[in-house]
Amino acid sequence: MAILGLLGVLVIGLLIFAPQFWVKKQMRVNSVERADFPGTGGELAEHLIEHYGIEGVGVETTDRGDHYDPEAKMVRLLPQHFEGRSLTAVAIAAHEVGHALQDYRQERGLTWRNRLVRFAMMTDKFATIFFIAAPVLGVIARTPAAFFGLAAIGISLLAVRVLVHLVTLPVEYDASFGKALPILKEGGYLHEEDLPAARSVLKAAALTYVSAALMGLIDLARWIRILR
């Protein structure tokens, strides 16, 4: 049984960290500066926003990870991607503009994700309160039913965050392969021989949330096991 438990831990560890390792590797190996690229990632993002007529959306640098902010209507890129002329910079810029396109076109997937994100921010706060209150109320009431009841509510609230990650995956995939890759290919922004590497970077961008989703599922499973 001990060996099976150890194997289980190793498998879970691989499921969580292998995607992270692969994503970082793809970003790193394709981050070599290219003198033949006509512009930086930030310049490409600005060009695409203008080209597709995405009104009211800007581009700026950030130190909090590449992302598109639907509230501020802003494509935010890490400095190395905003200022860089690499395959990673170009692909990531196109990916984030893909999200801006989803928002501009009011596509259902991104709309639902944005609503769930706002809801999850609220439920996360309530979940924290429930988990803090559960043991206290359990002691006061002198019954495990109170503890288990509150903890079960807390777990249900945490499940919202997992749902957000699950909804996010197809949205990210569309930003990479429904938007960014066709843009880069059909627009002639990359040479044909660069497309396979760009595809790998875009796949990495789409899989960024996989580890977070797995961590959320494991956290839920841990709390459910405690309640059993």
Backbone torsions as a table, in degrees:
resi	resn	phi	psi	omega
1	MET	NA	-38.7	-179.5
2	ALA	-62.9	-39.2	179.3
3	ILE	-66.1	-41.6	178.2
4	LEU	-63.0	-39.1	178.3
5	GLY	-63.8	-41.9	178.7
6	LEU	-64.5	-42.2	177.7
7	LEU	-62.6	-38.8	178.4
8	GLY	-62.4	-41.6	178.4
9	VAL	-63.7	-41.7	179.6
10	LEU	-64.0	-42.1	179.6
11	VAL	-63.7	-44.5	179.2
12	ILE	-62.5	-41.5	178.3
13	GLY	-60.7	-41.5	178.8
14	LEU	-65.4	-40.8	-179.7
15	LEU	-62.9	-33.8	-177.7
16	ILE	-82.3	-47.6	-170.0
17	PHE	-92.2	-23.4	179.9
18	ALA	-62.1	-46.4	176.7
19	PRO	-60.1	-40.0	179.0
20	GLN	-61.4	-44.8	-178.9
21	PHE	-63.0	-43.9	-178.0
22	TRP	-65.9	-42.0	179.2
23	VAL	-60.3	-49.0	-178.7
24	LYS	-63.6	-36.6	179.6
25	LYS	-64.9	-45.8	-179.4
26	GLN	-62.8	-40.3	178.0
27	MET	-64.1	-41.3	-175.5
28	ARG	-70.9	-48.0	-174.3
29	VAL	-68.8	-19.7	-179.8
30	ASN	-106.5	17.8	-178.3
31	SER	-96.5	11.4	178.4
32	VAL	-68.9	131.6	-179.6
33	GLU	-65.1	139.1	-177.6
34	ARG	-118.1	112.7	-179.6
35	ALA	-67.8	-21.1	-178.1
36	ASP	-83.1	-5.9	177.6
37	PHE	-80.0	132.3	-175.1
38	PRO	-73.6	-15.6	-177.5
39	GLY	-156.6	172.8	179.5
40	THR	-85.7	173.9	176.4
41	GLY	-61.5	-41.1	178.9
42	GLY	-64.5	-40.3	179.2
43	GLU	-67.1	-37.8	177.1
44	LEU	-64.4	-43.9	179.5
45	ALA	-59.1	-45.1	178.8
46	GLU	-63.1	-40.6	178.7
47	HIS	-63.5	-45.3	-178.1
48	LEU	-65.9	-39.2	178.2
49	ILE	-60.8	-42.5	177.9
50	GLU	-70.2	-41.2	-177.7
51	HIS	-61.3	-41.1	-177.7
52	TYR	-92.1	4.0	176.0
53	GLY	64.7	36.4	-179.7
54	ILE	-83.0	95.4	-173.4
55	GLU	-75.4	142.9	173.8
56	GLY	80.0	8.2	-179.0
57	VAL	-108.3	131.9	178.7
58	GLY	-113.6	178.0	179.3
59	VAL	-132.4	134.0	178.1
60	GLU	-152.4	167.6	178.9
61	THR	-86.2	160.2	178.2
62	THR	-152.3	158.2	173.6
63	ASP	-110.8	13.3	-176.2
64	ARG	-111.3	24.1	177.7
65	GLY	92.4	146.6	179.0
66	ASP	-64.4	132.4	177.9
67	HIS	-167.9	165.1	171.7
68	TYR	-110.6	128.1	-179.3
69	ASP	-100.0	106.5	-177.8
70	PRO	-70.8	-21.5	179.1
71	GLU	-76.3	-46.9	-179.4
72	ALA	-85.7	-8.3	-176.1
73	LYS	55.6	56.6	-174.6
74	MET	-139.9	128.9	170.3
75	VAL	-86.3	121.3	-177.9
76	ARG	-116.1	128.8	-177.7
77	LEU	-124.9	144.4	172.8
78	LEU	-59.6	150.8	-177.7
79	PRO	-51.3	-41.5	-178.7
80	GLN	-67.6	-22.9	177.6
81	HIS	-92.8	-32.3	176.9
82	PHE	-69.4	-41.8	-175.7
83	GLU	-99.2	-11.8	-173.8
84	GLY	-83.1	154.5	175.3
85	ARG	-119.9	64.0	-179.3
86	SER	-124.9	167.0	176.7
87	LEU	-60.7	-40.0	178.9
88	THR	-62.2	-45.9	-179.1
89	ALA	-61.2	-45.2	-178.4
90	VAL	-66.2	-45.7	-177.9
91	ALA	-66.7	-42.1	180.0
92	ILE	-65.5	-41.3	178.1
93	ALA	-59.8	-44.1	179.4
94	ALA	-65.1	-37.8	179.0
95	HIS	-62.1	-46.6	-178.6
96	GLU	-69.1	-34.8	173.9
97	VAL	-65.5	-30.9	174.8
98	GLY	-57.9	-39.9	175.9
99	HIS	-66.1	-39.1	178.1
100	ALA	-62.0	-37.6	176.6
101	LEU	-65.3	-42.4	177.5
102	GLN	-57.9	-43.0	-179.2
103	ASP	-68.3	-45.3	-178.4
104	TYR	-61.9	-37.0	-180.0
105	ARG	-87.4	0.2	179.3
106	GLN	54.1	47.0	-180.0
107	GLU	-71.1	141.5	-169.9
108	ARG	-60.0	-40.6	-176.9
109	GLY	-59.4	-49.1	180.0
110	LEU	-67.4	-37.1	178.9
111	THR	-60.6	-45.0	178.6
112	TRP	-66.4	-39.6	179.1
113	ARG	-62.8	-43.8	-179.6
114	ASN	-61.7	-40.5	178.3
115	ARG	-65.5	-42.9	-179.6
116	LEU	-66.6	-36.1	178.8
117	VAL	-62.0	-45.3	179.1
118	ARG	-63.7	-40.5	179.3
119	PHE	-67.2	-39.7	-178.9
120	ALA	-65.6	-35.0	177.8
121	MET	-60.8	-37.0	178.4
122	MET	-74.3	-44.6	-177.9
123	THR	-68.1	-31.0	176.7
124	ASP	-60.8	-40.8	179.2
125	LYS	-65.4	-43.9	179.2
126	PHE	-66.3	-36.1	179.0
127	ALA	-62.5	-40.8	178.4
128	THR	-61.6	-43.3	178.9
129	ILE	-62.0	-43.3	-179.4
130	PHE	-62.7	-43.3	-177.6
131	PHE	-69.6	-29.0	176.3
132	ILE	-75.4	-39.3	-175.9
133	ALA	-77.4	-26.6	-173.8
134	ALA	-56.0	-54.7	-178.7
135	PRO	-66.2	-34.2	179.6
136	VAL	-64.7	-48.4	179.9
137	LEU	-65.7	-35.0	178.6
138	GLY	-62.2	-38.9	178.7
139	VAL	-70.5	-43.6	-179.1
140	ILE	-63.8	-44.7	-177.8
141	ALA	-78.8	-13.7	-179.2
142	ARG	55.1	36.8	177.9
143	THR	-145.6	135.3	178.7
144	PRO	-68.6	-17.7	-178.4
145	ALA	-61.7	-38.6	-179.9
146	ALA	-64.9	-44.0	180.0
147	PHE	-62.3	-50.1	-177.8
148	PHE	-64.8	-35.9	179.3
149	GLY	-64.2	-47.6	179.5
150	LEU	-67.6	-40.6	179.3
151	ALA	-63.4	-37.6	178.9
152	ALA	-64.7	-38.7	176.9
153	ILE	-64.7	-41.6	178.7
154	GLY	-61.3	-40.6	178.2
155	ILE	-64.3	-40.9	178.5
156	SER	-62.1	-38.0	178.5
157	LEU	-68.3	-39.0	177.8
158	LEU	-65.7	-28.8	-179.5
159	ALA	-62.5	-23.3	177.9
160	VAL	-62.3	-40.1	179.2
161	ARG	-62.8	-39.3	176.9
162	VAL	-63.6	-41.7	178.6
163	LEU	-60.5	-39.0	177.4
164	VAL	-59.4	-46.1	-179.7
165	HIS	-63.0	-39.7	-179.3
166	LEU	-66.8	-39.7	177.4
167	VAL	-69.1	-31.7	-177.9
168	THR	-66.2	-35.5	-173.9
169	LEU	-56.5	-52.3	178.1
170	PRO	-65.6	-29.6	177.4
171	VAL	-66.3	-42.6	178.3
172	GLU	-66.3	-41.1	180.0
173	TYR	-62.1	-41.5	179.1
174	ASP	-65.9	-39.2	178.8
175	ALA	-62.1	-33.9	-179.6
176	SER	-81.5	-52.4	-170.4
177	PHE	-105.1	-16.7	174.9
178	GLY	-93.6	-20.1	-176.8
179	LYS	-121.5	-67.7	-169.3
180	ALA	-61.8	-49.9	-176.3
181	LEU	-63.2	-47.3	175.7
182	PRO	-59.4	-37.4	178.7
183	ILE	-62.1	-48.3	-177.7
184	LEU	-67.0	-36.6	-177.2
185	LYS	-77.9	-54.4	-175.0
186	GLU	-73.7	-27.2	179.3
187	GLY	-82.5	-7.5	179.6
188	GLY	70.2	26.0	-178.9
189	TYR	-77.6	-18.4	177.6
190	LEU	-130.5	151.7	174.3
191	HIS	-71.0	154.6	-179.1
192	GLU	-55.5	-39.1	-177.9
193	GLU	-71.8	-14.5	178.6
194	ASP	-90.0	-12.4	-174.9
195	LEU	-63.7	-40.1	177.9
196	PRO	-59.5	-42.0	178.5
197	ALA	-66.6	-40.9	178.2
198	ALA	-62.5	-37.2	178.5
199	ARG	-62.4	-39.5	178.8
200	SER	-65.6	-42.1	178.2
201	VAL	-63.8	-42.4	-179.9
202	LEU	-66.9	-34.6	175.7
203	LYS	-65.7	-40.2	177.7
204	ALA	-62.6	-41.6	178.8
205	ALA	-63.1	-39.3	-179.4
206	ALA	-70.0	-27.9	-176.2
207	LEU	-93.6	5.9	-177.5
208	THR	-56.1	-34.4	-174.4
209	TYR	-90.0	-1.1	-178.5
210	VAL	-62.3	-48.4	-179.2
211	SER	-61.5	-39.9	179.1
212	ALA	-63.4	-40.4	178.5
213	ALA	-64.7	-42.7	178.9
214	LEU	-64.6	-41.8	178.3
215	MET	-62.0	-40.2	178.5
216	GLY	-63.6	-42.5	178.4
217	LEU	-64.2	-41.4	179.6
218	ILE	-65.7	-40.1	178.4
219	ASP	-63.2	-41.8	176.9
220	LEU	-62.2	-44.6	180.0
221	ALA	-61.3	-36.8	-179.5
222	ARG	-64.5	-44.4	-180.0
223	TRP	-69.2	-37.4	177.8
224	ILE	-63.8	-38.3	179.2
225	ARG	-66.0	-36.2	178.6
226	ILE	-64.2	-37.0	-177.9
227	LEU	-74.3	-23.6	-176.0
228	ARG	-69.1	NA	NA
